[in-house]
Amino acid sequence: MNTKKMTAKIKIKIGDKVVGEGEPCFIIAEGGVNHNGSLELAKKLVDVAVDCKADAVKFQKRNIEKILTREALKMPYLGPTSFGKTYGEHRRKLELPFDAWYELKEYCNERGIMLLASVWDEESADFIEELEVPAFKLPSADLTNLPLLEHIAKKKKPIILSTGMSNMEEIEDAVKTIKKYNDELILLQCTSTYPSEHKDINLRVMETLKNSLDVLVGYSGHERGIAISEAAAVLGAVIIERHFTLDNMMKGPDHAASLEPTGLFKLIRDIRNIEVSMGSSEKRILEREKPIRTKLAKSVVAAVDIPKGMLITSGMLTVKGPNTGLPPKYIYILPGKRAIKDIKEDNVITEEMVE
């Protein structure tokens, strides 16, 4: 494995957003299939993403017959979140029809938010390309699907690839396949459990991926709450992707592991506040701190009256606020110096009072 450090900062443009180290975190509000096959519900999810100030809203596009065998399509699927008697019926119910995608794209344009889609097969990738999406998202399930990776890489648009349920060898194969045709790649650390337990998230993998494969990295989270995704942003994730829903109690496969609108709003708000708070690496006294420093920090103060001409001793000195005189370190410097003015007891000592 190559363990070299990245020698240059990679920047990738997705739509009108620049993604990379030092840039604002690109936040994807993942609607997934939480529209439950309804265009009306999908539009409501777009509205939430806009209100929460996400950079993009993302859904999923599959051709069910292309990605599952006939046997898999006929498998009984009778759980509490199922929309059909078989897995095929369930998955078909969660697909938006083609004409709905065009309307959804137009609606996103009207609302001023970027539309993205996870594509699960070549036909879906070709269709989503017709919508003029600025980037392709590939799910963890297709990281090992090298023919699909190659097909999408040839389209020469940025690729966002989740790395759940995969090992480093598989990820390296995927990166090599994509980079034959396309260098604009972002890998997302991901744990493909719903919801993910904190002990299984392994945010440090982002650093491994970045240093080993010379790519930008981000995080796709399925955990409860927002703290872990915020930590990922602090650790350098250039993309954060989180599922969201109108209501965790809705019927469907992903609602329970998704953020509700308030959670999505707080996540994005907190990441933006964190980015501002990271600030400068230079330690300095800020202008806004100076009045507080004057009030709360300390100075050398006369513990007794010190007449003009007297040699100062350590017993004549103490430290008190405010910070309007010589700083406390002068309590070690002033002994042996002569007062050139009368200094009253409990007065701050300034530079012009001593020789």
Secondary structure as UniProt FT lines:
FT   STRAND          11..14
FT   TURN            15..16
FT   STRAND          17..20
FT   TURN            21..22
FT   STRAND          26..32
FT   TURN            33..37
FT   HELIX           39..51
FT   TURN            52..53
FT   STRAND          56..61
FT   HELIX           64..67
FT   HELIX           70..74
FT   TURN            80..81
FT   HELIX           87..93
FT   HELIX           98..111
FT   STRAND          114..119
FT   HELIX           122..130
FT   TURN            131..132
FT   STRAND          136..138
FT   HELIX           140..142
FT   TURN            143..144
FT   HELIX           146..153
FT   TURN            154..155
FT   STRAND          159..162
FT   TURN            164..165
FT   HELIX           168..179
FT   TURN            180..181
FT   STRAND          185..190
FT   HELIX           198..200
FT   TURN            203..204
FT   HELIX           205..213
FT   STRAND          216..221
FT   HELIX           227..234
FT   TURN            235..236
FT   STRAND          239..244
FT   TURN            248..249
FT   HELIX           255..257
FT   HELIX           261..278
FT   HELIX           287..289
FT   HELIX           290..296
FT   STRAND          299..302
FT   TURN            308..309
FT   HELIX           314..316
FT   STRAND          317..320
FT   HELIX           328..331
FT   TURN            332..333
FT   TURN            335..336
FT   STRAND          338..339
FT   TURN            345..346
FT   HELIX           351..353
//
